[in-house]
Amino acid sequence: MQVGISTSCFFNQQNTEDALAPIAQLGSPRFEVFLNGFLEYEKSFCAELVRRKNVLGLDCTAVHTLGVQFEPQLFFLHQRQREGAEKVFQRALDIAAELGAKRYVMHGPLRVNGKRTQWDPQDTAERFARLCGMADARGVQLTLENVHWCLYHEPDYARRMEPYLQGVSLGYTLDTKQAAQSGYDMMDYLTDMGARLANVHLCDVAPRADKKGLRTCLPGQGTLDFSALAQALRERHYDGPVTLEVYPGDYQSEQELGQVYQSLCQLFAPLGEQEEINETL
C-alpha cells in the first residue's frame, strides 16, 4: 500500500504549495493535495505546485477540492448551474492530470431533508457516468468519498448504485473518521465499496470530553482499529494510496505527525514487507 500525507494536515497553517516541503521532510515520498479555493485552480498555481513536487521528488496520489464550492452544483437540475460547475470540475481534473495524480476525490451532492439519502441511485449513477467520462479523458479516476454530510453517508449507497454503473469507472475513497461521524463502522463502508475501493483516508476519532459527539485525533490515539483495517485491506489485495489526513489541531508538532506517519508505514506495509519489519523490531 502507498502510505502518504495529505496537505490538509497543514490546513490554514501552511499554504498548499508550502505544505509539500514538510511532507517531504517527514519522510513521505507521496502526498494528496487538497485545493482550498478558486485561486488554486489557476494554471499559474498548478505550474508552481508541479515545480515544487518535482524539485522534492514527490508523487501526487490524488486531488481533493473543497466540496461546497462547485461539486453540489454538478448534480443540480438547472442546466446552467451544472455547466458552470463542470467547467470548474474540468479545471480541477486538469490539475490532477498535470500533477500525475491518478485519482480525484469527490464529496458529491450535499445531504439535506433528513437522514436517509434522497438522491435516486439510478439518476445519480447516470450523472456520475458523465463526470467519470471527463475524468477518464484525462487519465484520472473519479472517486466518491463517504462523508457524513453528503450523498454517501450510509454504507449501502454504493450497493444501490452498482446496478447502474456497468462500464463506469467510478471508484470510492474510504474515509475512516467520516464513517464514525456517520455513526457506522468503517468496515461496513469497506464492504459496500468492494472492488471499486481506490483510495483511503486515515484519521482517528475519540469521544469529546463533554461526551457530546466525537473529536478527531491522530491514528492510534482514538477508538478506531487500524490494525483490523490494514488486515482487511491486505485480504482484499488492496495496493492503492493510504493517506494520513488529519487536522492541524490533532497534533502538537510536526515531529509527532511524522512519528504517526512512520507507524502507519509499518502497519499498512504489504504482508511480506511487514514481516521483514517485525523481524527487525
C-alpha positions as CSV (number, residue, x, y, z in Angstrom):
1,M,0.0,0.0,0.0
2,Q,1.1,3.5,-0.7
3,V,1.2,5.4,2.6
4,G,1.3,9.2,2.2
5,I,0.4,12.5,3.8
6,S,-2.3,15.0,2.8
7,T,-1.6,18.7,2.5
8,S,-4.8,19.1,4.6
9,C,-2.8,18.2,7.6
10,F,-1.4,21.7,7.4
11,F,-4.7,23.4,6.6
12,N,-4.6,27.1,7.4
13,Q,-1.1,26.8,8.8
14,Q,0.8,26.5,5.5
15,N,-0.2,27.4,2.0
16,T,-0.9,24.4,-0.1
17,E,2.3,24.7,-2.1
18,D,4.3,25.3,1.1
19,A,3.0,22.1,2.7
20,L,5.0,19.9,0.2
21,A,8.3,20.6,1.9
22,P,7.3,19.5,5.4
23,I,5.7,16.4,3.9
24,A,9.0,15.5,2.2
25,Q,10.9,16.3,5.4
26,L,8.7,13.9,7.3
27,G,9.8,11.1,5.0
28,S,6.8,10.7,2.8
29,P,7.5,10.2,-0.9
30,R,3.9,10.9,-1.8
31,F,1.1,13.3,-1.0
32,E,-2.6,14.0,-1.6
33,V,-3.3,17.7,-2.4
34,F,-6.3,19.5,-1.0
35,L,-7.1,22.5,-3.1
36,N,-8.6,25.2,-0.9
37,G,-10.3,27.6,-3.4
38,F,-10.7,29.1,-6.8
39,L,-7.3,30.8,-6.8
40,E,-5.7,27.3,-6.5
41,Y,-7.4,26.2,-9.8
42,E,-5.4,28.7,-11.8
43,K,-2.8,27.5,-14.3
44,S,0.0,29.5,-12.7
45,F,-0.7,27.9,-9.3
46,C,-0.7,24.5,-10.8
47,A,2.6,25.2,-12.5
48,E,4.2,26.2,-9.2
49,L,2.8,23.1,-7.5
50,V,4.2,20.9,-10.2
51,R,7.6,22.6,-10.0
52,R,7.8,22.1,-6.2
53,K,6.6,18.5,-6.4
54,N,9.3,17.7,-9.0
55,V,12.1,19.5,-7.0
56,L,11.2,17.5,-3.9
57,G,10.8,14.2,-5.8
58,L,7.3,13.6,-4.6
59,D,4.4,11.7,-6.2
60,C,0.9,13.1,-6.0
61,T,-1.7,10.3,-5.5
62,A,-4.9,12.3,-5.6
63,V,-6.5,15.7,-5.8
64,H,-9.2,16.8,-3.4
65,T,-11.2,20.0,-3.5
66,L,-13.4,22.0,-1.1
67,G,-16.7,20.1,-1.6
68,V,-19.1,23.0,-1.1
69,Q,-17.6,25.2,-3.9
70,F,-18.9,23.6,-7.0
71,E,-19.4,19.9,-6.5
72,P,-23.0,20.1,-5.3
73,Q,-23.9,22.1,-8.5
74,L,-22.6,19.2,-10.7
75,F,-25.8,17.3,-9.7
76,F,-28.3,20.2,-9.8
77,L,-31.3,20.2,-12.2
78,H,-30.5,23.7,-13.5
79,Q,-28.6,23.3,-16.7
80,R,-26.5,26.4,-16.4
81,Q,-25.6,25.6,-12.9
82,R,-24.3,22.2,-14.0
83,E,-22.4,23.6,-16.9
84,G,-20.7,26.3,-14.8
85,A,-19.7,23.7,-12.2
86,E,-18.4,21.3,-14.9
87,K,-16.0,24.0,-16.1
88,V,-14.5,24.3,-12.6
89,F,-14.5,20.5,-12.3
90,Q,-12.7,20.0,-15.5
91,R,-10.1,22.6,-14.4
92,A,-9.5,20.6,-11.2
93,L,-9.2,17.4,-13.3
94,D,-6.6,19.2,-15.5
95,I,-4.6,20.0,-12.3
96,A,-4.8,16.3,-11.3
97,A,-3.5,15.2,-14.7
98,E,-0.7,17.8,-14.6
99,L,0.4,16.6,-11.2
100,G,0.3,13.0,-12.3
101,A,-2.5,12.2,-9.8
102,K,-4.5,9.1,-10.8
103,R,-7.5,10.0,-8.5
104,Y,-9.9,12.8,-7.9
105,V,-11.7,12.7,-4.5
106,M,-15.3,14.0,-4.6
107,H,-17.6,14.7,-1.7
108,G,-20.6,14.7,-4.1
109,P,-24.1,16.1,-3.5
110,L,-25.0,17.6,-0.2
111,R,-27.3,15.7,2.1
112,V,-30.4,17.6,3.1
113,N,-34.0,16.8,4.1
114,G,-33.4,14.3,6.8
115,K,-31.1,11.3,7.4
116,R,-32.0,9.0,4.6
117,T,-30.3,9.8,1.2
118,Q,-32.9,11.4,-1.1
119,W,-30.9,11.1,-4.3
120,D,-32.2,8.4,-6.7
121,P,-29.4,5.9,-7.2
122,Q,-30.1,5.5,-10.9
123,D,-30.2,9.2,-11.7
124,T,-27.1,9.8,-9.6
125,A,-25.2,6.9,-11.4
126,E,-26.1,8.4,-14.7
127,R,-24.7,11.7,-13.6
128,F,-21.5,10.0,-12.4
129,A,-21.2,8.3,-15.7
130,R,-20.8,11.7,-17.4
131,L,-18.4,13.1,-14.8
132,C,-16.3,9.9,-14.9
133,G,-16.1,10.3,-18.7
134,M,-14.5,13.7,-18.1
135,A,-12.0,12.2,-15.7
136,D,-11.2,9.2,-17.9
137,A,-10.3,11.5,-20.7
138,R,-7.5,12.9,-18.5
139,G,-6.3,9.6,-17.1
140,V,-7.9,10.3,-13.7
141,Q,-10.3,8.1,-11.8
142,L,-13.2,9.9,-10.1
143,T,-13.7,8.5,-6.6
144,L,-16.7,9.2,-4.3
145,E,-15.9,9.7,-0.7
146,N,-18.1,8.6,2.2
147,V,-18.9,11.9,4.0
148,H,-21.4,12.2,6.8
149,W,-22.9,15.4,5.4
150,C,-23.1,14.3,1.8
151,L,-24.7,11.8,-0.5
152,Y,-22.6,8.8,0.6
153,H,-23.3,8.9,4.3
154,E,-24.8,5.4,4.7
155,P,-22.9,2.2,3.9
156,D,-25.3,0.9,1.3
157,Y,-25.5,3.6,-1.3
158,A,-22.7,2.1,-3.3
159,R,-24.6,-1.2,-3.4
160,R,-27.7,0.6,-4.6
161,M,-25.9,2.5,-7.4
162,E,-23.9,-0.5,-8.6
163,P,-26.5,-2.0,-11.0
164,Y,-26.4,1.3,-12.9
165,L,-22.6,1.7,-13.0
166,Q,-21.8,-1.0,-15.6
167,G,-19.0,0.3,-17.7
168,V,-18.5,3.3,-15.5
169,S,-15.1,3.8,-13.9
170,L,-16.3,5.3,-10.6
171,G,-14.2,4.4,-7.6
172,Y,-14.6,5.1,-3.9
173,T,-12.5,6.8,-1.2
174,L,-12.9,5.3,2.3
175,D,-12.6,8.0,5.0
176,T,-12.3,6.4,8.4
177,K,-13.3,9.5,10.5
178,Q,-16.3,10.2,8.3
179,A,-17.6,6.7,8.8
180,A,-17.5,7.1,12.5
181,Q,-19.1,10.6,12.3
182,S,-21.9,9.0,10.2
183,G,-22.4,6.5,13.0
184,Y,-21.3,3.4,11.2
185,D,-18.3,1.0,11.3
186,M,-15.7,1.8,8.6
187,M,-15.7,-1.9,7.7
188,D,-19.3,-1.6,6.6
189,Y,-18.2,1.0,4.0
190,L,-15.2,-1.1,3.0
191,T,-17.6,-4.0,2.2
192,D,-20.0,-1.7,0.4
193,M,-17.3,-0.2,-1.8
194,G,-16.0,-3.7,-2.8
195,A,-13.6,-3.8,-5.7
196,R,-14.2,-0.1,-6.5
197,L,-12.1,0.9,-3.5
198,A,-9.4,3.2,-4.9
199,N,-8.3,5.4,-2.0
200,V,-8.2,5.5,1.8
201,H,-8.1,8.5,4.3
202,L,-6.8,7.8,7.8
203,C,-7.9,9.8,10.8
204,D,-9.0,8.6,14.3
205,V,-11.8,9.7,16.5
206,A,-12.5,9.7,20.2
207,P,-15.4,10.9,22.4
208,R,-15.4,14.6,23.3
209,A,-14.7,15.5,26.9
210,D,-18.3,16.6,27.3
211,K,-19.5,13.2,25.8
212,K,-21.3,15.1,23.1
213,G,-20.2,13.7,19.8
214,L,-16.7,12.8,18.6
215,R,-13.4,14.7,18.1
216,T,-10.8,13.9,15.6
217,C,-7.3,12.8,16.5
218,L,-4.2,11.1,15.2
219,P,-4.4,7.4,14.3
220,G,-3.7,5.4,17.4
221,Q,-5.0,8.0,19.8
222,G,-8.7,7.2,19.4
223,T,-11.1,4.3,19.2
224,L,-10.7,3.1,15.6
225,D,-9.0,-0.3,14.9
226,F,-6.4,0.5,12.2
227,S,-4.8,-2.9,12.6
228,A,-8.0,-4.6,11.6
229,L,-8.4,-2.2,8.7
230,A,-4.8,-2.9,7.5
231,Q,-5.5,-6.6,7.6
232,A,-8.8,-6.3,5.8
233,L,-7.1,-4.2,3.0
234,R,-4.4,-6.9,2.6
235,E,-7.0,-9.6,2.4
236,R,-8.6,-7.6,-0.4
237,H,-5.2,-7.3,-2.1
238,Y,-5.6,-3.5,-2.0
239,D,-2.4,-1.8,-3.1
240,G,-3.6,1.8,-3.5
241,P,-3.0,5.0,-1.5
242,V,-3.5,5.1,2.2
243,T,-3.2,8.7,3.3
244,L,-2.8,10.4,6.6
245,E,-5.5,13.1,6.6
246,V,-5.9,14.9,9.9
247,Y,-6.4,18.4,11.1
248,P,-3.6,20.7,12.5
249,G,-5.4,20.7,15.8
250,D,-5.0,16.9,16.1
251,Y,-1.2,17.1,16.7
252,Q,1.2,19.2,18.8
253,S,4.2,19.2,16.5
254,E,5.4,18.0,13.1
255,Q,7.6,15.5,14.8
256,E,4.5,13.9,16.3
257,L,2.9,13.9,12.9
258,G,6.0,12.2,11.4
259,Q,6.0,9.5,14.1
260,V,2.5,8.6,13.4
261,Y,3.3,8.5,9.6
262,Q,6.1,6.1,10.3
263,S,3.9,3.9,12.4
264,L,1.3,3.8,9.6
265,C,4.1,2.8,7.1
266,Q,4.8,-0.2,9.2
267,L,1.1,-1.0,9.8
268,F,0.0,-0.8,6.2
269,A,3.1,-2.3,4.6
270,P,2.4,-5.2,2.3
271,L,2.4,-8.5,4.2
272,G,5.9,-9.6,3.1
273,E,7.4,-6.2,4.0
274,Q,5.5,-6.2,7.3
275,E,7.1,-9.5,8.2
276,E,10.5,-8.1,7.5
277,I,9.8,-5.0,9.6
278,N,8.6,-7.2,12.5
279,E,11.8,-9.2,12.3
280,T,13.9,-6.1,12.8
281,L,12.0,-4.8,15.8
